[in-house]
Amino acid sequence: MKKSSKIALTVIQFALVILFAGGFYYVTQNAMQPVGVYKLSQDIPMNSKIGPTDFKRVEVPKDAVTPDMVTNIDELVDLHASTRLFADQYATKDMFVEQEELDPFEVVDLSKMRKLTIPASYVDAIGGNIKYGDSIDLVYVDEGETSEGEVYTYSRIFMQDVLVYSVTTDDGFKYHDRTDRTKGAVSSSAEGEETTIEDTGDLAQITLAVTPDQAEEIATRMKKGTIKVVGRFNESTNQEPAGFIIGEYEKVFTGNQLAETNE
């Protein structure tokens, strides 16, 4: 009886050893199983749009793959580099962003730019839907007088694709766009606590990044007439509008005309 028990115990121990060894072998082999990830094939400047030729596929052990590594090249289609990238870096998801997430000032030669602030209100500035990095147009509104002394009013988009450097409140603090929420909206913290979103104050001024020539023109037009902000879409392209006139302009005229050049 004792002998049978010893034999049974030996068999069980042997089975456990085999099971453990098999499991260890399976886990080891599974961890060593190669997985395809991607490295950068060349240096990529910040904000550049990327394509399939910017990457090369390499295989690494499965246990070396981190959650942020790129294993599917289709995830990167039409994205842009969020920072300067170098050849042979492993591609990770945080290296790439959508076009609207890019910082335009990272690719602008700021040595040729200046900062100029213009007054603004919700009505003048797209209802407050404006922030750092946005691209806007500027429209000028003024009155003119014909050679016969007749007065007319005209408007003209005189500057396009101007970068917004900052938007501030009447007391100089950073303004936060609140057009995407309702009045009295609340935010929830990670702990589940709800707080009313703080009102940062009314929009009062917009600081633009402009060339010296543009700064001179904007300053002169602000002194003479009124400047309003025109919002752009991501798909907007620059156009060549002639201006719009209402009133006596050589004749009773309402329509498109170059009021500033008599053309």
RAJOJO-V997342 format. One line per field, one symbol per residue. ss: DSSP state (a for helix, b for strand, c for the rest). phi: phi as a letter, one per 30 degrees, with the letter a starting at -180 (. if undefined). burial: b if it has 16 or more other C-alpha atoms within 10 Angstrom, else e. A space follows every 50 residues. Layout:
ss->???
phi->???
burial->???
This chain:
ss->caaaaaaaaaaaaaaaaaaaaaaaaaaaaaaacbbbbbbbcccbccccbc caaabbbbbbbaaaccccbcccaaaacccbbcccbccccbcbaaabbcaa accaaacccaaacbbbbbbccccccaaaccccccbbbbbbbbbbbccccc bbbbbbbbbbbbbbbbbbbccccbcccccccccccbbbcccccbbbcccc ccbbbbbbbbcaaaaaaaaaaaaacbbbbbbccccccccccccbbbbbcc cbbbbbccccccc
phi->.dddddddddddddddddddddddddddddddedbdbbcddadbdeiddc beddbbdbcbeedcdcedddcbdddceidbddadcbeidddbdddbbded cdcdddccdddccbcbccdabeddbhiidaaeidcbccccbacbbddcid cbcbbadcbbhcddcabbddciddccebdcbcdidcccdddidcbddddd jddbabcccbdedddddddddddcbbcbccdbcecdbdcbddjbbbkdbi adbblcadddbic
burial->eeeeeeeeeeeeeeeeeeeeeeeeeeeeeeeeebbbbbbbbeebbbbbbb eeeebbbeeeeeeebeeebbbeeeebeebbbbbebeeeebbbeebbbebe ebbbeeeeeeeebeebbbbbbeebbbebebbbbbbbbbbbbbbbeeeeee ebbbbbbbbbbbbbbbbbbeeeebbbbeeeeeeeeeeeeeeeeeeeeeee ebbbbbbbbbbeebbeebeeeeeeeebbbbbbeeeeeeeeebbbbbbbbe eeeeeebebeeee
